[in-house]
Amino acid sequence: MNCVKSFILVPLVFLSFLRAAYSQDTTARTDGETLTLKQCVDIAIKNNITLKTTILQQKSDWVAYQGSIGNILPGASGSIYHQDYNGRSINPYTNQPVTQQQLTGSYQVNASIALWNGSSLTHYLKANREAYMAGGMDVQQGKDNLTITIILDYLAVLSGKEQLNAAISQDSATREQVRVNQVKFDQGAIPPGDYYNLKGTLGQNDVAVATAIQNLETAKMKLSTDMNIQYSTSIQLVPFADTSDLQPYPYSIEEMYAYSVTHLPLIESVDMKERAALNAVKGARGALLPGLYLGGGVATNYSNLAQGQTLIGTTQQETSQYVTVGGTQYNVFVPSDNYNPYTYKYGYQLKNNINYYIGLQLQIPILNGFSARNRLRNNRITEEQAHFNQSTARIQLRQSIATDYINMTAAYKSYVALEREVADFGNAYQVAKARYDAGVITSYDFVLAKNSFDAATVNLIGAKYNFILQTKILDYYMGRLSL
């Protein structure tokens, strides 16, 4: 009995484990979880609703493509008919009318193939194939766009975290100055204005810390939203390995455009859609031409009235005729075959009644409510729009590359200038601190130097991550985007 229980329990436990594994909620995260940039991107791709819609659209394009392949293949069908006649009907075996009850059956298999229809089916096959491949490019473009968004959010969180640490450090330094000057103020060693000026600065630093916390949590919320996961204030991100040695981007606008115009999924997608639209125009034009089709089939039938006869013997049958021999009349006898009727068996009839046919059909479109011509007009409009989108995508790509390159250049210059600014204000702050501790300057001068240094430090952090973001965008154009 215990053995039976163990054999039942083990599969149940295993099935429960599988059910839990396959029903995990990818939107729920563990408190205090530490994520890398690649993990964030993978989670976003798995959960993003817009991307899932694009993937489903590609699957729909695949179904249409498979359907166009099927349209080129031969078509075959079979039919079975059974009828029960009461009254007058035609015996299919003798082709004669009968008035008795009759049970019949007919069976046939037909096949046909288009020999030529203006190459309409071939062009529609090419159009659907290009549309399906363009759908794949749209999926990849959606992943790329989502990746850029997650990188932006990720950098915003890292920047917010670093700015918060800087704000806390600045607040701690000011708090220590207030503590030291509290003793001097109580002893009457410094003017009240100096002391309260420092306390006011501490209040400003407290507000800066609160603002930095708000900015950090807002960045975490934005990242969680784009990843489509539950927001958690305890989520942690792995910082980039090295952000100290930042250099200007090594490629020019023309180099980036030359590479991206031949590699980006966005451009490949609009090119494929333009080819798909052009093939759709050719397919619609071919539908206006006559079509030639080859058809054939095999059929047979059955009737319960189909009868045959079996010869069972021959007898001499007297007739009304006679012959005279020597003045004597003799009756004339003729041989008569005797038959036994029977109904042909079902299998025999199916085999004996089988027939084949083959034929050519020429279809000439004359008038169909202008549906074919209207379809051609609509396809031409779609092709014109696709061609416009194709040229517009290239123009917008060049403009985007130029804009992002300008932004990168400005971000790098700002970063370099802020590095010098932080160094200069840092030296000024150290001098002011030493002079303030020596009682040479007032707290106003000291606070001014400290605030300038603190502001430059925070601005440098923002400029650093802004430059990193701009280089990541340019890496995307060059196919060098790494996680």
ABEGO torsion letter per residue (X at the ends): XAAAAAAAAAAAAAAAAAAAAAABBAABBBBGBBBBAAAAAAAAAAABAAAAAAAAAAAAAAAAAAAAAAAABBBBBBBBBBBBBBEBBBBAAAGBBBABBBBBBBBBBBBBBBABAGGAAAAAAAAAAAAAAAAAAAAAAAAAAAAAAAAAAAAAAAAAAAAAAAAAAAAAAAAAAAAAAAAAAAAGABBAAAAAAAAAAAAAAAAAAAAAAAAAAAAAAAAAAAAGBBBBAABBBBBBABAABBBBBABBAAAAAAAAAAABAAAAAAAAAAAAAAAAAAAAAAAABBBBBBBBBBBBBBBAABBBBBBAEBBBBBBABBBBBGGBBBBBBBBBBBBBBBBBBAAAAAAAABBBBBBBBBBBBABAGGAAAAAAAAAAAAAAAAAAAAAAAAAAAAAAAAAAAAAAAAAAAAAAAAAAAAAAAAAAAAAAAAAAAAGABBAAAAAAAAAAAAAAAAAAAAAAAAAAAAAAAAAAAAGABBX
